[in-house]
Amino acid sequence: MNKALVAALVVPAGSIALLAQLKTNVPDVVPGARPAVVERITIHGQALESNLEGNAVDRDAIVFLPPSYNSNQARRYPVVYALHGYSIGADQWTREIHVPQTIEGAFAKGAHEMIVVLPDSKTVHNGSMYSTSVTTGDFENYVARDVVAYIDAHYRTNATRESRGLVGHSMGGYGAARIGMKHADVFGSLYIMSPCCLSPRGSGGRGAPPKNGSADDEPLAAVKTPADAAKLPFALRAQLASAAAWSPDPKNPPLYLDLPIGDNQQSVLAKWAANAPLAFIDQYVPGLRRYRAIAIDVGDQDGLRVDAGKLHDVLDQYGIANTFEVYPGTHTSDVAVRFQEHVIPFFSRTLSFESRSR
């Protein structure tokens, strides 16, 4: 797991959501803002069936319907899918970005109304990395296929890629980058917030896991059950999440993963590198060119700003239109403000609001 992310959030896993809340500035309530409708639903993940880790296949999601949804039965809406970060789930994510208040505030300040969906991707090791793994389950396609199909089937959506947006923060920013690159047929606009895990590990720079023989090898190797994993400090548990997502091993019970320690280090790091967006982005340039708009932002006190800038640079090198903003703040300080003042308005400008009947 990226050390910059660990430095930003290095507290016991159970305290992450609280820390994010305490360090997140909340915009003032906008006068006249009309209430959104909040629905808590369960979505079956066909892509998650038979995962070796035992992660739930029927998963929580939270849907925010715009104020006009129930009063105008003929109207259809674009949908924004918002991905949470590592160590929290959809419920904690609502508190981090202070929804529905920030959604309602954005609408009250002039953003076009849309549906916002928060799927849950928390796993045994506190995060799926929105990746494809027999160990965790295929969370990449759970988001891009199962969740999207469910929302289109159960709500009045504009079921076209031009009317779907994808946004995420931290691990969710990684997910937005990864899923966005690979599923340009599904989404039309991307907003990537403080993305983690963009660079390959093991190069000696930020994000490299411990070297062979480090003090971390022994506690990682000693983990035999989820209960053992839960006792690990944040950084080591994040490594387990990365391994479950990027170096699964169906022949290595009980955790069904390989760690970058001992004789396996280089082969495992090669698998992790294959999952780094800055390593595989060149393969997905045609899909990235299809996006109506791409935005990236990161705080100036966030160690993740370096790799976020590299992502922007690669897009620029290929002539792919994108915006990049480094704003005053830490990893979590302004995520709620950004959601109201930048994320929802961005999708208001860039998604298609043309209603199409089905």
C-alpha positions as CSV (number, residue, x, y, z in Angstrom):
1,M,0.0,0.0,0.0
2,N,1.3,3.5,-0.8
3,K,3.2,4.9,2.1
4,A,1.9,8.4,1.4
5,L,-1.6,7.1,2.1
6,V,-0.5,5.4,5.2
7,A,1.1,8.6,6.4
8,A,-2.1,10.4,5.8
9,L,-4.3,8.0,7.7
10,V,-2.1,6.0,10.0
11,V,-4.4,5.3,12.9
12,P,-6.2,2.1,14.0
13,A,-8.5,0.9,11.2
14,G,-11.6,1.3,13.3
15,S,-10.8,5.0,13.8
16,I,-10.4,5.9,10.1
17,A,-13.9,7.1,9.5
18,L,-13.9,9.2,12.7
19,L,-10.5,10.7,11.7
20,A,-11.8,11.5,8.3
21,Q,-14.9,13.2,9.8
22,L,-12.8,15.2,12.3
23,K,-10.4,16.4,9.6
24,T,-13.0,17.1,6.9
25,N,-14.2,20.7,6.6
26,V,-18.0,20.8,6.1
27,P,-19.5,23.4,3.9
28,D,-22.3,25.5,5.3
29,V,-25.9,24.4,4.6
30,V,-27.1,26.2,1.5
31,P,-30.3,28.2,2.2
32,G,-33.3,26.8,0.4
33,A,-31.7,23.4,-0.4
34,R,-34.4,20.8,-1.0
35,P,-34.0,17.3,0.6
36,A,-32.8,14.4,-1.4
37,V,-34.3,11.0,-1.0
38,V,-32.0,8.4,0.6
39,E,-32.5,4.7,-0.1
40,R,-30.4,1.9,1.4
41,I,-30.4,-1.1,-0.8
42,T,-28.7,-4.5,-1.4
43,I,-27.1,-5.4,-4.7
44,H,-26.2,-8.9,-5.6
45,G,-22.7,-9.2,-7.0
46,Q,-22.6,-11.9,-9.7
47,A,-19.0,-10.9,-10.2
48,L,-18.3,-11.7,-6.5
49,E,-19.7,-15.2,-6.4
50,S,-17.4,-17.9,-5.1
51,N,-14.7,-15.5,-3.9
52,L,-12.2,-17.4,-1.7
53,E,-12.1,-14.8,1.1
54,G,-15.8,-15.1,2.0
55,N,-16.6,-11.5,1.2
56,A,-20.4,-10.8,1.1
57,V,-21.9,-11.3,-2.4
58,D,-25.1,-9.4,-1.5
59,R,-23.7,-5.9,-0.7
60,D,-25.0,-2.7,0.8
61,A,-25.3,0.4,-1.4
62,I,-26.7,3.9,-0.7
63,V,-28.7,5.7,-3.3
64,F,-29.4,9.5,-3.2
65,L,-32.3,10.4,-5.4
66,P,-32.7,14.1,-6.4
67,P,-35.4,16.3,-4.8
68,S,-37.6,16.2,-7.9
69,Y,-37.4,12.4,-8.3
70,N,-40.7,11.5,-6.8
71,S,-42.6,14.5,-8.1
72,N,-41.8,14.1,-11.8
73,Q,-42.4,10.4,-12.7
74,A,-41.5,11.0,-16.4
75,R,-38.1,12.4,-15.8
76,R,-34.9,10.3,-16.1
77,Y,-31.6,11.2,-14.6
78,P,-27.8,10.7,-15.1
79,V,-26.1,8.7,-12.4
80,V,-22.8,9.3,-10.6
81,Y,-21.1,6.3,-8.9
82,A,-18.9,7.4,-5.9
83,L,-16.3,5.0,-4.6
84,H,-15.1,5.1,-1.0
85,G,-11.5,4.7,0.2
86,Y,-9.6,2.0,2.1
87,S,-10.8,1.0,5.6
88,I,-14.2,2.5,5.3
89,G,-17.5,1.3,3.7
90,A,-20.4,3.1,2.1
91,D,-21.9,4.2,5.4
92,Q,-18.7,5.8,6.7
93,W,-18.2,7.3,3.2
94,T,-21.5,9.2,3.6
95,R,-20.1,10.9,6.7
96,E,-16.7,11.7,5.1
97,I,-18.4,13.5,2.2
98,H,-21.3,14.7,4.3
99,V,-24.1,13.5,2.0
100,P,-26.9,14.2,1.4
101,Q,-26.1,17.7,2.6
102,T,-23.3,18.3,0.0
103,I,-25.4,16.9,-2.8
104,E,-28.4,19.0,-1.8
105,G,-26.2,22.0,-1.5
106,A,-24.7,21.5,-5.0
107,F,-28.2,21.3,-6.5
108,A,-29.3,24.4,-4.6
109,K,-26.3,26.3,-6.0
110,G,-27.3,25.5,-9.6
111,A,-26.0,22.0,-10.4
112,H,-28.4,19.9,-12.5
113,E,-30.1,17.1,-10.5
114,M,-28.7,13.6,-10.8
115,I,-28.7,10.3,-8.9
116,V,-25.7,9.5,-6.7
117,V,-24.8,5.9,-5.8
118,L,-22.4,4.8,-3.1
119,P,-21.5,1.1,-3.5
120,D,-19.8,-0.7,-0.7
121,S,-16.4,-2.4,-1.4
122,K,-15.1,-3.2,2.1
123,T,-13.6,-6.7,2.5
124,V,-12.1,-9.0,5.1
125,H,-8.9,-6.9,4.9
126,N,-10.8,-3.6,4.7
127,G,-10.7,-2.9,1.0
128,S,-11.1,-4.5,-2.4
129,M,-8.8,-2.1,-4.3
130,Y,-11.7,-2.3,-6.9
131,S,-9.7,-5.0,-8.6
132,T,-10.3,-8.5,-10.1
133,S,-9.2,-11.4,-7.9
134,V,-10.5,-14.9,-7.1
135,T,-9.6,-14.2,-3.5
136,T,-11.6,-11.0,-3.0
137,G,-14.0,-11.4,-5.8
138,D,-14.2,-9.3,-9.0
139,F,-15.0,-5.9,-7.6
140,E,-14.0,-4.1,-10.8
141,N,-16.8,-5.7,-12.7
142,Y,-19.1,-5.6,-9.6
143,V,-19.0,-1.8,-9.9
144,A,-18.9,-1.5,-13.6
145,R,-21.4,-4.2,-14.4
146,D,-23.5,-5.5,-11.5
147,V,-24.1,-2.2,-9.7
148,V,-24.7,-0.2,-12.9
149,A,-27.1,-2.9,-14.2
150,Y,-29.0,-2.9,-10.9
151,I,-29.4,0.8,-10.8
152,D,-30.5,1.0,-14.4
153,A,-33.1,-1.7,-13.8
154,H,-34.6,-0.2,-10.6
155,Y,-34.4,3.5,-11.1
156,R,-35.3,6.1,-13.8
157,T,-31.9,6.5,-15.2
158,N,-30.5,7.7,-18.5
159,A,-28.9,4.3,-19.3
160,T,-26.1,5.5,-21.5
161,R,-22.4,5.9,-20.9
162,E,-22.7,9.6,-21.7
163,S,-25.0,9.9,-18.6
164,R,-22.8,8.0,-16.2
165,G,-20.1,9.5,-14.1
166,L,-17.5,7.7,-11.9
167,V,-15.7,9.4,-9.0
168,G,-13.6,8.1,-6.1
169,H,-11.3,9.2,-3.3
170,S,-8.0,7.6,-2.2
171,M,-8.5,3.8,-2.8
172,G,-11.7,4.9,-4.5
173,G,-9.6,7.3,-6.7
174,Y,-7.5,4.3,-7.7
175,G,-10.7,2.5,-8.4
176,A,-12.0,5.4,-10.5
177,A,-8.7,5.5,-12.5
178,R,-8.6,1.7,-12.9
179,I,-12.3,1.1,-13.7
180,G,-12.4,4.2,-15.8
181,M,-9.5,3.1,-18.0
182,K,-10.9,-0.4,-18.5
183,H,-14.6,0.4,-18.8
184,A,-14.9,3.5,-21.1
185,D,-17.9,1.7,-22.6
186,V,-19.8,2.2,-19.3
187,F,-18.9,5.7,-18.1
188,G,-18.8,9.0,-19.8
189,S,-17.0,11.3,-17.3
190,L,-14.3,10.7,-14.6
191,Y,-13.4,12.5,-11.5
192,I,-10.3,11.1,-9.6
193,M,-9.7,12.4,-6.1
194,S,-6.4,12.0,-4.3
195,P,-5.8,8.6,-5.9
196,C,-3.6,6.0,-4.1
197,C,-1.6,3.2,-5.6
198,L,-0.9,4.6,-9.1
199,S,2.8,3.7,-9.3
200,P,4.4,0.2,-9.3
201,R,5.7,-0.9,-5.9
202,G,9.2,-2.1,-5.3
203,S,11.1,0.5,-7.3
204,G,12.6,2.0,-4.1
205,G,10.4,5.0,-4.1
206,R,7.2,5.9,-2.3
207,G,4.9,3.0,-1.9
208,A,7.5,0.2,-1.9
209,P,6.8,-2.5,0.6
210,P,9.4,-3.6,3.2
211,K,12.5,-5.2,1.9
212,N,13.3,-8.9,2.6
213,G,14.2,-9.4,6.3
214,S,12.4,-6.3,7.5
215,A,10.6,-6.2,10.8
216,D,7.3,-6.4,9.0
217,D,8.0,-9.8,7.4
218,E,7.4,-11.8,10.6
219,P,4.0,-10.4,11.6
220,L,2.7,-10.6,8.0
221,A,3.8,-14.2,7.6
222,A,2.2,-15.1,11.0
223,V,-1.3,-14.2,9.9
224,K,-3.4,-17.3,9.4
225,T,-6.9,-16.0,10.0
226,P,-8.9,-12.7,9.5
227,A,-8.8,-12.4,13.3
228,D,-5.0,-12.3,13.1
229,A,-5.2,-9.8,10.4
230,A,-7.5,-7.5,12.4
231,K,-4.7,-7.2,15.0
232,L,-2.2,-5.8,12.6
233,P,-1.4,-2.1,12.3
234,F,-3.0,-0.1,9.5
235,A,0.0,-0.3,7.1
236,L,0.4,-4.0,7.3
237,R,-3.3,-4.7,7.0
238,A,-3.3,-2.6,3.9
239,Q,-0.6,-4.8,2.5
240,L,-2.8,-7.8,3.0
241,A,-5.6,-6.0,1.2
242,S,-3.2,-5.3,-1.7
243,A,-2.0,-8.9,-1.8
244,A,-5.6,-10.3,-1.8
245,A,-6.4,-8.1,-4.7
246,W,-3.2,-8.2,-6.8
247,S,-1.4,-11.4,-5.9
248,P,-4.2,-13.9,-5.2
249,D,-3.2,-17.6,-4.8
250,P,-6.0,-20.2,-4.7
251,K,-3.4,-22.8,-3.7
252,N,-2.3,-21.0,-0.6
253,P,-5.0,-21.3,2.1
254,P,-6.2,-20.0,4.5
255,L,-5.8,-16.4,3.2
256,Y,-5.3,-17.4,-0.5
257,L,-2.8,-14.7,-1.3
258,D,1.0,-14.3,-1.7
259,L,2.9,-11.5,0.1
260,P,6.0,-9.7,-1.2
261,I,8.2,-11.2,1.4
262,G,10.9,-13.9,1.3
263,D,11.6,-15.8,-2.0
264,N,8.2,-14.6,-3.4
265,Q,9.0,-10.9,-3.3
266,Q,10.0,-10.2,-6.9
267,S,7.3,-12.3,-8.5
268,V,4.6,-10.8,-6.2
269,L,5.9,-7.3,-6.9
270,A,5.6,-8.0,-10.6
271,K,2.0,-8.9,-10.2
272,W,1.4,-5.7,-8.1
273,A,3.1,-3.6,-10.8
274,A,0.7,-5.1,-13.4
275,N,-2.1,-3.5,-11.4
276,A,-0.6,0.0,-11.2
277,P,-2.5,2.5,-13.5
278,L,0.7,4.4,-14.3
279,A,2.1,1.1,-15.6
280,F,-0.9,0.0,-17.7
281,I,-2.4,3.4,-18.8
282,D,-0.7,3.2,-22.2
283,Q,-2.9,0.2,-23.1
284,Y,-6.1,2.1,-22.5
285,V,-5.5,5.4,-24.4
286,P,-8.3,4.7,-27.0
287,G,-10.8,4.3,-24.2
288,L,-9.6,7.4,-22.3
289,R,-10.1,9.4,-25.4
290,R,-13.8,8.6,-25.4
291,Y,-14.4,10.4,-22.1
292,R,-16.4,13.7,-22.2
293,A,-14.2,15.0,-19.4
294,I,-11.6,13.9,-16.9
295,A,-10.7,15.7,-13.7
296,I,-8.0,15.0,-11.1
297,D,-7.5,16.8,-7.8
298,V,-5.4,16.4,-4.7
299,G,-4.4,18.4,-1.6
300,D,-1.1,20.2,-1.5
301,Q,-0.2,18.6,1.8
302,D,-1.1,15.1,0.5
303,G,1.9,12.8,-0.3
304,L,-0.3,11.4,-3.1
305,R,0.0,14.6,-5.0
306,V,3.2,13.5,-6.8
307,D,1.6,10.4,-8.5
308,A,-1.6,12.4,-9.2
309,G,0.5,14.9,-11.1
310,K,2.1,12.0,-13.0
311,L,-1.3,10.7,-14.1
312,H,-2.2,14.2,-15.3
313,D,1.2,14.4,-17.2
314,V,0.6,11.1,-19.0
315,L,-2.9,12.2,-20.1
316,D,-1.4,15.4,-21.4
317,Q,1.3,13.5,-23.2
318,Y,-1.3,11.7,-25.1
319,G,-3.4,14.8,-25.8
320,I,-6.3,13.6,-23.6
321,A,-8.2,16.5,-22.3
322,N,-8.2,16.7,-18.5
323,T,-8.0,19.2,-15.6
324,F,-5.7,18.9,-12.6
325,E,-5.9,20.9,-9.5
326,V,-3.7,20.9,-6.4
327,Y,-5.8,22.7,-3.7
328,P,-4.8,23.8,-0.1
329,G,-5.4,20.8,2.1
330,T,-4.5,17.3,3.4
331,H,-5.6,13.9,2.2
332,T,-9.0,14.3,3.9
333,S,-9.4,17.9,4.9
334,D,-11.6,19.1,2.1
335,V,-13.2,16.1,0.5
336,A,-16.7,17.2,1.6
337,V,-16.2,20.7,0.3
338,R,-14.8,19.4,-3.0
339,F,-17.7,17.0,-3.4
340,Q,-20.2,19.9,-3.2
341,E,-18.3,22.7,-4.9
342,H,-16.4,20.7,-7.5
343,V,-17.5,17.1,-8.0
344,I,-21.2,17.5,-8.4
345,P,-20.9,20.7,-10.5
346,F,-18.3,18.9,-12.7
347,F,-20.8,16.1,-13.5
348,S,-23.5,18.7,-14.0
349,R,-21.4,20.2,-16.8
350,T,-20.1,17.1,-18.4
351,L,-22.8,14.4,-18.3
352,S,-25.6,14.2,-20.7
353,F,-29.0,15.1,-19.2
354,E,-31.0,14.2,-22.3
355,S,-33.8,11.9,-21.2
356,R,-34.1,8.7,-23.2
357,S,-37.0,6.3,-22.6
358,R,-36.3,2.5,-22.6
